[in-house]
Amino acid sequence: MRFALIAHDARKQQLVAWASEHADFLRHVEIFATGTTGSRLQEALPELSVTRFKSGPLGGDQQIGAMISEEKLDALIFFIDPLSPLPYDVDVKALTRLAIVYDLPMANSAATADCIIYTFAARAAG
């Protein structure tokens, strides 16, 4: 399985906490993350397989988008900060649009990310 994990600055700690709760499952997942998010995941959970791309605004979102368009991901976990105006909102919209176009499971909160994890775990269990 291959998941992309991304979080805006205000939600990075929440994503790391979520990943910590699901570390047993995520150990079996190839994780692709944008710059700082990937660094935080690697620091907190060195046992996970994390490939880091550039920072989101510097092209990392587009790198993840390319993986989506090439159908190389199984899920997108993207903790978006809905309360802060983002200068790179266009990149966010492009990434979420690609996830929708390619029918990629996408979560924007811990609750919806849990649903994705539980679904993949149930499939793996048979």
C-alpha positions as CSV (number, residue, x, y, z in Angstrom):
1,M,0.0,0.0,0.0
2,R,1.1,3.5,-0.7
3,F,-0.3,6.5,1.1
4,A,0.5,10.2,0.8
5,L,0.5,12.1,4.1
6,I,0.4,15.9,4.0
7,A,-0.5,18.5,6.6
8,H,-0.6,22.3,6.8
9,D,1.5,23.9,9.5
10,A,-1.3,24.3,12.0
11,R,-2.2,20.6,11.6
12,K,1.2,18.9,11.4
13,Q,1.2,17.9,15.1
14,Q,-2.3,16.5,14.7
15,L,-1.2,14.4,11.7
16,V,1.8,13.1,13.7
17,A,-0.4,12.2,16.6
18,W,-2.8,10.4,14.2
19,A,0.1,8.5,12.6
20,S,1.3,7.5,16.1
21,E,-2.1,6.0,16.9
22,H,-2.0,4.0,13.7
23,A,1.8,3.2,13.6
24,D,1.2,-0.6,13.7
25,F,-0.8,-0.4,10.5
26,L,1.4,2.3,8.9
27,R,4.5,0.1,9.3
28,H,3.1,-1.9,6.3
29,V,2.5,1.2,4.2
30,E,4.9,3.1,1.9
31,I,4.4,6.7,3.0
32,F,5.1,9.7,0.7
33,A,5.0,13.1,2.4
34,T,5.8,16.7,1.6
35,G,9.0,18.3,3.2
36,T,8.3,19.3,6.8
37,T,5.5,16.9,7.3
38,G,7.8,14.1,6.2
39,S,10.5,15.3,8.6
40,R,8.2,15.4,11.5
41,L,6.9,11.9,10.7
42,Q,10.4,10.5,10.5
43,E,11.5,12.1,13.8
44,A,8.4,10.9,15.7
45,L,8.1,7.5,14.0
46,P,11.5,6.4,12.6
47,E,10.2,2.9,12.1
48,L,7.9,4.1,9.3
49,S,8.9,4.1,5.6
50,V,8.7,7.7,4.6
51,T,9.8,9.2,1.3
52,R,10.0,13.0,1.5
53,F,9.3,15.3,-1.4
54,K,9.8,19.0,-1.6
55,S,7.8,21.4,0.7
56,G,4.2,21.7,-0.5
57,P,4.5,25.3,-1.8
58,L,7.9,24.5,-3.5
59,G,6.5,21.7,-5.6
60,G,5.8,18.9,-3.2
61,D,2.0,19.1,-3.7
62,Q,2.7,18.7,-7.4
63,Q,4.9,15.7,-6.9
64,I,2.1,14.1,-4.9
65,G,-0.3,15.1,-7.6
66,A,1.9,13.4,-10.2
67,M,1.7,10.2,-8.2
68,I,-2.1,10.5,-8.1
69,S,-2.3,11.0,-11.9
70,E,0.0,8.0,-12.5
71,E,-2.3,5.9,-10.1
72,K,0.7,5.2,-7.8
73,L,-1.1,5.9,-4.5
74,D,-3.8,4.1,-2.6
75,A,-4.9,7.0,-0.4
76,L,-4.3,10.6,0.3
77,I,-4.4,11.8,4.0
78,F,-4.3,15.6,3.8
79,F,-4.9,17.5,7.0
80,I,-5.9,20.9,5.7
81,D,-6.1,24.0,7.9
82,P,-9.5,25.4,7.1
83,L,-9.2,28.5,9.3
84,S,-6.0,30.1,7.8
85,P,-5.9,31.8,4.5
86,L,-3.3,30.0,2.4
87,P,-1.3,31.8,-0.3
88,Y,-0.9,28.4,-2.1
89,D,-4.6,27.5,-2.0
90,V,-4.5,26.9,-5.8
91,D,-2.1,24.0,-5.2
92,V,-4.4,22.5,-2.5
93,K,-7.4,22.7,-4.9
94,A,-5.4,21.1,-7.7
95,L,-4.3,18.2,-5.4
96,T,-7.8,17.6,-4.1
97,R,-9.2,17.8,-7.6
98,L,-6.8,15.1,-8.8
99,A,-7.8,12.9,-5.9
100,I,-11.5,13.3,-6.9
101,V,-10.8,12.8,-10.7
102,Y,-8.8,9.6,-10.0
103,D,-11.3,8.4,-7.3
104,L,-8.6,8.2,-4.7
105,P,-9.7,7.8,-1.1
106,M,-8.9,11.1,0.5
107,A,-9.2,12.2,4.2
108,N,-8.9,15.7,5.5
109,S,-9.4,15.0,9.2
110,A,-8.5,12.3,11.8
111,A,-12.0,11.0,11.7
112,T,-12.0,10.4,8.0
113,A,-8.4,9.2,8.0
114,D,-9.5,6.6,10.6
115,C,-12.2,5.4,8.1
116,I,-9.6,4.9,5.4
117,I,-7.3,2.9,7.7
118,Y,-10.2,0.7,9.0
119,T,-11.3,0.0,5.4
120,F,-7.8,-1.0,4.3
121,A,-7.3,-3.1,7.4
122,A,-10.6,-4.9,6.8
123,R,-9.6,-5.6,3.2
124,A,-6.2,-7.0,4.3
125,A,-7.9,-9.2,6.9
126,G,-10.2,-10.7,4.2
